[in-house]
Amino acid sequence: MARIAIVGGTGFVGMHTSRALATAGHEVRLVARGQRRTRVDGTQFMRADVVSGDGLAEALSGCHVVLHLAAVIRERGSQTFEAVNRRGAEKVAAAAYDAGVGHIVHQSALGADPDPAFAYLSSKWQGEQAIRGSGVPWDVLRPSLLFGIGDGFYTQLVKLIRWNPVVPIPGDGRAMFQPLAIGDLARIVVECVEAGPRRLVAEIGGPEWVSLEQIVDVIKHEMHTRRPNVHVPIPMILPAAFLFDKLLPKPPVTPSQLKMLAKNNITHPESVRRLFGFEPLSFPENAGYLRDY
């Protein structure tokens, strides 16, 4: 049994992975900056902030493994890509080293790249480098878009479809994704923890490539709606995206996300089977949970 600190442990990925780790018999400590203490039974909560570094030393003390999940995909106030995704990873890595942690499993993102033209992906790349240079044995996971109960991407598309008589598709809708089930990511995390550090940089996705328009069509099928898709040039959407980003707590799209549609978010279709020995779930065959949103 390992004692595992999950930094960013009260979010979507944290809740699913903490449940999987606890079920596997590990002792789980959820580490988060906010007051929210939603957690799986039997887990411990400790407060820490990756931006300031406050509380990290105490939160990671006595832990064998750190699962680092804390990141932002949208900048808001002090929660910037630079502050959270890069410098936050640096602070977690330094605190893990000082605490004598034996293994960091770091969640990055498929497409992480040093190209500054894509600020989010660049910040995830820089966060990876902080972990890999920390002196603590590590593994890095780069998942594609995650789907499952509580996700923030596909459920937002449900609302977009429900609220509009037609469904706006940014650009030509051909940007490719490789949806990965959150349960499959949690299974991979458990395997990484139990195998010990292997210096993996694992690009992982589901068993098929699907375009943005195909994702929308899968969701419409689950919602039993035939509302037509309308392709909208990205330059026409940008002004609304800027406005949504400024005014809405959960905007349907941000300028940064629109920009990333210029890059496909895919890896080898058999990545999970090759690296971890099992077949991941298909998004089109497992999207029924979206009917409840």
C-alpha positions as CSV (number, residue, x, y, z in Angstrom):
1,M,0.0,0.0,0.0
2,A,1.3,3.4,-0.9
3,R,0.4,6.8,0.6
4,I,-0.5,9.0,-2.4
5,A,-1.0,12.8,-2.5
6,I,-3.2,13.9,-5.3
7,V,-2.5,17.6,-6.0
8,G,-5.6,19.0,-7.6
9,G,-7.5,16.1,-6.1
10,T,-11.0,17.6,-5.8
11,G,-11.5,18.1,-9.5
12,F,-12.9,15.8,-12.2
13,V,-9.8,13.7,-12.7
14,G,-9.0,13.8,-9.0
15,M,-12.3,12.4,-7.9
16,H,-12.2,9.5,-10.4
17,T,-8.5,8.6,-9.8
18,S,-8.8,8.9,-6.0
19,R,-11.7,6.4,-6.1
20,A,-9.7,4.0,-8.2
21,L,-6.6,4.3,-6.0
22,A,-8.6,3.9,-2.8
23,T,-10.4,0.8,-4.2
24,A,-6.9,-0.6,-5.0
25,G,-6.0,-0.4,-1.3
26,H,-3.9,2.8,-1.3
27,E,-4.0,5.6,1.3
28,V,-5.1,8.7,-0.6
29,R,-4.6,12.4,0.4
30,L,-6.5,15.0,-1.6
31,V,-4.6,18.3,-1.9
32,A,-6.5,21.4,-3.2
33,R,-6.5,25.1,-2.7
34,G,-10.2,25.7,-2.2
35,Q,-12.6,25.2,0.6
36,R,-14.5,22.4,-1.2
37,R,-13.9,19.1,0.5
38,T,-15.9,16.8,-1.8
39,R,-14.0,13.5,-1.6
40,V,-14.2,9.7,-1.7
41,D,-14.9,8.0,1.6
42,G,-11.7,7.2,3.5
43,T,-9.5,9.8,1.8
44,Q,-7.9,12.7,3.7
45,F,-8.1,16.3,2.7
46,M,-5.3,18.9,3.0
47,R,-5.3,22.4,1.8
48,A,-2.4,23.8,-0.3
49,D,-1.9,26.3,-3.1
50,V,0.4,25.5,-6.1
51,V,0.6,29.2,-7.1
52,S,1.9,30.5,-3.8
53,G,3.3,27.1,-2.6
54,D,1.6,27.6,0.8
55,G,0.9,24.2,2.4
56,L,2.6,22.0,-0.1
57,A,5.4,20.9,2.2
58,E,2.9,19.7,4.8
59,A,0.6,18.2,2.2
60,L,3.3,16.1,0.6
61,S,5.1,15.1,3.9
62,G,5.2,11.3,4.4
63,C,3.9,10.5,1.0
64,H,5.4,7.8,-1.3
65,V,3.8,9.1,-4.5
66,V,2.5,12.4,-5.8
67,L,-0.1,12.5,-8.5
68,H,0.1,16.0,-9.9
69,L,-3.2,17.1,-11.6
70,A,-3.4,20.8,-10.8
71,A,-3.7,22.8,-14.0
72,V,-6.0,25.3,-15.7
73,I,-7.2,25.2,-19.3
74,R,-8.6,28.8,-19.0
75,E,-6.8,31.8,-17.6
76,R,-8.7,33.7,-14.9
77,G,-7.2,36.2,-12.5
78,S,-4.1,34.8,-10.8
79,Q,-4.9,31.4,-12.2
80,T,-2.8,31.8,-15.4
81,F,-1.1,29.2,-17.5
82,E,2.3,30.5,-16.4
83,A,1.4,30.6,-12.7
84,V,-0.4,27.2,-12.4
85,N,0.7,25.0,-15.3
86,R,4.4,25.9,-15.3
87,R,5.4,27.5,-12.0
88,G,2.8,25.4,-10.0
89,A,4.5,22.3,-11.4
90,E,7.9,23.6,-10.4
91,K,6.6,24.2,-6.8
92,V,5.1,20.8,-6.6
93,A,8.3,19.2,-7.9
94,A,10.5,21.1,-5.4
95,A,8.2,20.2,-2.5
96,A,8.1,16.5,-3.5
97,Y,11.9,16.5,-3.7
98,D,12.2,18.1,-0.2
99,A,9.7,15.7,1.2
100,G,11.6,12.6,-0.1
101,V,8.8,11.5,-2.3
102,G,9.8,8.5,-4.4
103,H,7.6,8.9,-7.5
104,I,5.7,11.7,-9.3
105,V,3.0,10.8,-11.8
106,H,2.3,14.0,-13.7
107,Q,-0.8,14.6,-15.9
108,S,0.2,16.7,-18.9
109,A,-1.8,16.9,-22.1
110,L,-1.7,15.3,-25.5
111,G,0.0,17.9,-27.8
112,A,2.2,19.5,-25.2
113,D,4.8,21.3,-27.1
114,P,7.3,24.2,-26.5
115,D,5.7,26.3,-29.4
116,P,4.7,29.6,-27.7
117,A,2.0,30.1,-30.3
118,F,-0.2,27.7,-28.3
119,A,0.0,29.1,-24.8
120,Y,-1.8,26.3,-22.9
121,L,0.1,23.5,-24.6
122,S,3.4,25.4,-24.1
123,S,2.7,25.8,-20.4
124,K,2.0,22.1,-20.1
125,W,5.3,21.3,-21.8
126,Q,7.1,23.6,-19.4
127,G,5.4,21.9,-16.5
128,E,6.6,18.5,-17.8
129,Q,10.1,19.8,-17.9
130,A,9.9,20.9,-14.3
131,I,8.8,17.4,-13.2
132,R,11.4,15.6,-15.3
133,G,14.2,17.8,-14.0
134,S,13.1,17.7,-10.3
135,G,15.4,14.9,-9.2
136,V,12.3,12.8,-8.2
137,P,11.6,9.6,-10.3
138,W,8.7,10.3,-12.6
139,D,6.2,9.3,-15.2
140,V,4.3,11.7,-17.5
141,L,0.8,11.0,-18.9
142,R,-0.4,12.9,-21.9
143,P,-4.1,12.1,-22.3
144,S,-6.4,13.3,-25.1
145,L,-9.8,14.9,-24.2
146,L,-11.3,12.9,-21.3
147,F,-14.9,11.9,-21.2
148,G,-17.1,10.7,-18.3
149,I,-19.5,11.8,-15.6
150,G,-18.5,15.3,-14.5
151,D,-16.3,16.2,-17.5
152,G,-16.2,19.8,-18.7
153,F,-16.0,19.5,-22.5
154,Y,-18.6,17.1,-23.7
155,T,-21.2,18.3,-21.1
156,Q,-20.7,21.9,-22.3
157,L,-21.4,20.7,-25.8
158,V,-24.7,19.2,-24.6
159,K,-25.7,22.6,-23.2
160,L,-24.6,24.4,-26.5
161,I,-26.8,22.0,-28.5
162,R,-29.7,22.3,-26.2
163,W,-29.7,26.1,-26.1
164,N,-29.5,26.7,-29.9
165,P,-31.9,25.9,-32.7
166,V,-28.8,25.2,-34.9
167,V,-25.4,23.8,-33.7
168,P,-22.5,26.1,-34.4
169,I,-19.4,24.2,-35.5
170,P,-16.1,26.2,-35.4
171,G,-14.4,26.2,-38.7
172,D,-14.7,23.1,-40.9
173,G,-15.3,20.8,-37.9
174,R,-12.5,18.5,-39.1
175,A,-10.2,18.9,-36.1
176,M,-9.5,15.4,-34.8
177,F,-9.6,14.1,-31.2
178,Q,-9.1,10.8,-29.5
179,P,-11.5,10.8,-26.5
180,L,-10.3,8.7,-23.5
181,A,-12.6,7.5,-20.8
182,I,-11.9,8.9,-17.4
183,G,-12.1,5.4,-15.9
184,D,-9.4,4.2,-18.3
185,L,-7.1,7.1,-17.2
186,A,-7.8,6.2,-13.6
187,R,-6.8,2.5,-14.3
188,I,-3.6,3.7,-16.0
189,V,-2.8,5.9,-13.0
190,V,-3.2,2.9,-10.6
191,E,-0.9,0.8,-12.9
192,C,1.7,3.6,-12.9
193,V,1.7,3.9,-9.1
194,E,2.0,0.1,-8.6
195,A,4.6,-0.4,-11.3
196,G,6.9,2.3,-9.8
197,P,8.6,5.1,-11.8
198,R,9.6,4.2,-15.4
199,R,10.3,7.6,-16.9
200,L,7.3,7.1,-19.2
201,V,6.1,9.9,-21.4
202,A,2.9,8.2,-22.4
203,E,0.7,9.7,-25.1
204,I,-2.7,8.1,-24.6
205,G,-6.1,8.2,-26.2
206,G,-9.2,6.1,-26.9
207,P,-9.5,3.5,-29.7
208,E,-10.7,5.8,-32.5
209,W,-10.0,9.2,-34.0
210,V,-13.2,11.4,-34.2
211,S,-13.6,14.9,-35.6
212,L,-15.2,17.7,-33.7
213,E,-18.3,17.4,-36.0
214,Q,-18.5,13.7,-35.3
215,I,-18.3,14.3,-31.6
216,V,-21.2,16.7,-31.9
217,D,-23.2,14.2,-34.0
218,V,-22.6,11.5,-31.3
219,I,-24.0,13.8,-28.6
220,K,-27.0,14.8,-30.8
221,H,-27.8,11.1,-31.2
222,E,-27.7,10.6,-27.4
223,M,-30.0,13.7,-27.0
224,H,-32.4,12.5,-29.7
225,T,-32.2,15.8,-31.6
226,R,-31.7,16.5,-35.3
227,R,-30.8,20.1,-35.0
228,P,-28.6,21.0,-38.0
229,N,-24.9,21.8,-37.8
230,V,-23.8,25.2,-39.1
231,H,-20.1,25.8,-39.8
232,V,-19.0,29.2,-38.6
233,P,-15.5,30.6,-39.6
234,I,-13.3,30.9,-36.6
235,P,-12.6,34.6,-37.1
236,M,-16.3,35.2,-36.8
237,I,-16.5,33.3,-33.5
238,L,-13.5,34.9,-31.8
239,P,-15.2,38.2,-30.7
240,A,-18.0,36.2,-29.0
241,A,-15.3,33.8,-27.5
242,F,-13.5,36.8,-26.0
243,L,-16.8,38.1,-24.5
244,F,-17.8,34.7,-23.1
245,D,-14.3,34.4,-21.6
246,K,-14.7,37.7,-19.8
247,L,-18.3,37.4,-18.6
248,L,-19.2,33.8,-18.1
249,P,-17.9,31.5,-15.3
250,K,-18.0,28.5,-17.6
251,P,-17.8,29.8,-21.2
252,P,-18.7,27.4,-24.0
253,V,-15.4,28.2,-25.7
254,T,-12.4,30.4,-25.1
255,P,-10.1,32.1,-27.6
256,S,-7.3,29.7,-26.6
257,Q,-9.4,26.7,-27.2
258,L,-10.4,28.0,-30.7
259,K,-6.8,28.5,-31.5
260,M,-6.0,24.9,-30.6
261,L,-8.4,23.6,-33.2
262,A,-5.6,24.3,-35.7
263,K,-3.9,21.2,-34.3
264,N,-5.2,17.6,-34.2
265,N,-5.3,16.1,-30.7
266,I,-4.5,12.5,-31.6
267,T,-1.9,9.7,-31.0
268,H,-1.7,6.1,-32.1
269,P,-5.2,4.4,-31.9
270,E,-3.6,1.5,-30.0
271,S,-1.6,3.6,-27.6
272,V,-3.3,2.3,-24.4
273,R,-3.2,-1.3,-25.4
274,R,0.5,-1.1,-26.4
275,L,1.6,0.7,-23.2
276,F,-0.8,-0.6,-20.6
277,G,-2.2,-3.9,-22.1
278,F,-5.9,-3.2,-22.3
279,E,-8.5,-1.9,-24.7
280,P,-9.9,1.5,-23.8
281,L,-13.6,2.4,-24.1
282,S,-15.0,3.9,-27.2
283,F,-16.6,7.3,-26.9
284,P,-19.4,6.8,-29.4
285,E,-20.3,3.6,-27.6
286,N,-20.1,5.0,-24.1
287,A,-21.6,8.5,-24.4
288,G,-25.0,7.6,-22.8
289,Y,-24.1,9.5,-19.6
290,L,-24.5,12.7,-21.5
291,R,-28.3,12.2,-21.6
292,D,-28.4,13.3,-17.9
293,Y,-27.0,16.8,-18.6
